[in-house]
């Protein structure tokens, strides 16, 4: 393996809201961007929670592959298992 190369591929697959979450009118907090980045948004801060009022509500995570709730099992398999040596 050459310097700066890795043999670990990291992928994430985000799920849709389930029936209980939908019935409680929960909001989506995870968004996949460009097939590589996942953005997680915190719930709105309570005005009384002084530690979170001025804090960013958004966290960003980068992966080799990021799949949204519409990705099929086949798509995940093709991108992650069938050709693990391909560059991300």
Secondary structure as the mmCIF struct_conf table of DSSP 4:
data_model
#
loop_
_struct_conf.conf_type_id
_struct_conf.id
_struct_conf.beg_label_comp_id
_struct_conf.beg_label_asym_id
_struct_conf.beg_label_seq_id
_struct_conf.end_label_comp_id
_struct_conf.end_label_asym_id
_struct_conf.end_label_seq_id
TURN_TY1_P TURN_TY1_P1 UNK A 3 UNK A 4
BEND BEND1 UNK A 7 UNK A 7
STRN STRN1 UNK A 11 UNK A 13
HELX_LH_PP_P HELX_LH_PP_P1 UNK A 14 UNK A 17
HELX_RH_AL_P HELX_RH_AL_P1 UNK A 19 UNK A 23
TURN_TY1_P TURN_TY1_P2 UNK A 24 UNK A 25
HELX_LH_PP_P HELX_LH_PP_P2 UNK A 26 UNK A 28
STRN STRN2 UNK A 30 UNK A 33
TURN_TY1_P TURN_TY1_P3 UNK A 34 UNK A 36
STRN STRN3 UNK A 37 UNK A 41
HELX_LH_PP_P HELX_LH_PP_P3 UNK A 42 UNK A 46
TURN_TY1_P TURN_TY1_P4 UNK A 47 UNK A 48
TURN_TY1_P TURN_TY1_P5 UNK A 50 UNK A 54
BEND BEND2 UNK A 55 UNK A 55
STRN STRN4 UNK A 58 UNK A 62
BEND BEND3 UNK A 64 UNK A 64
STRN STRN5 UNK A 65 UNK A 67
TURN_TY1_P TURN_TY1_P6 UNK A 69 UNK A 70
HELX_RH_AL_P HELX_RH_AL_P2 UNK A 73 UNK A 80
TURN_TY1_P TURN_TY1_P7 UNK A 81 UNK A 85
BEND BEND4 UNK A 86 UNK A 86
#
